[in-house]
Amino acid sequence: MVEIERTGRDLGLSFRFATEEDIPALVKLRLAIDRDQARRFGRDRWSTTISERSVARGLKSSRVLVAQHQGQIIGALRMDTKKPWAIDLKYFTPAVKAVYLHDVNVEPRLQRSGVGRELIERAKAVAQAWPVDAIRLDAYDGPSGAGPFYAKCGFIEVGRAIYRRVPLFYIEFVLQHSHRER
């Protein structure tokens, strides 16, 4: 794929919202991650159906933020204000409006290079401007889960649950709005 220098916050990335033209690249990214997760973790991982149709559906119902390097999509995440089925609100800080993260992905060879963290920081800025009061998500609670990554990005674990025999943990990032009336 593409190599980038590991120079902290100056990774040469650009960010934008995805369009329908990006669907094939987003499918390719998600399939690469799924293959990498299968190789590293076997059955002890979270996996969903990945197809052009599922990616297109997510694009229509959400904002999909992409990270690019030299014009190539190397990371993406989906932001949606609709509460996902596996989220139990009793664990989260009350919020007037929240955004839920889904499909947070970074090209496997670029993981641990800072791309994911930059993508999350950009998502925080997008959420602040939206405006929403909190960013929430559920994550797989297993060896392939991304809990430590989200903790490094400032998210707080607020609970754990089993949903349809899948162990999950709930995490959030509460946004501070200094110039907004409540």
Secondary structure as GFF3:
##gff-version 3
##sequence-region A 1 182
A	DSSP	beta_strand	13	17	.	.	.	ID=ss1
A	DSSP	three_ten_helix	20	22	.	.	.	ID=ss2
A	DSSP	alpha_helix	23	41	.	.	.	ID=ss3
A	DSSP	alpha_helix	52	61	.	.	.	ID=ss4
A	DSSP	beta_strand	63	69	.	.	.	ID=ss5
A	DSSP	beta_strand	72	80	.	.	.	ID=ss6
A	DSSP	three_ten_helix	89	91	.	.	.	ID=ss7
A	DSSP	beta_strand	98	106	.	.	.	ID=ss8
A	DSSP	three_ten_helix	108	110	.	.	.	ID=ss9
A	DSSP	alpha_helix	115	129	.	.	.	ID=ss10
A	DSSP	beta_strand	134	140	.	.	.	ID=ss11
A	DSSP	alpha_helix	147	152	.	.	.	ID=ss12
A	DSSP	beta_strand	156	163	.	.	.	ID=ss13
A	DSSP	beta_strand	166	174	.	.	.	ID=ss14
###
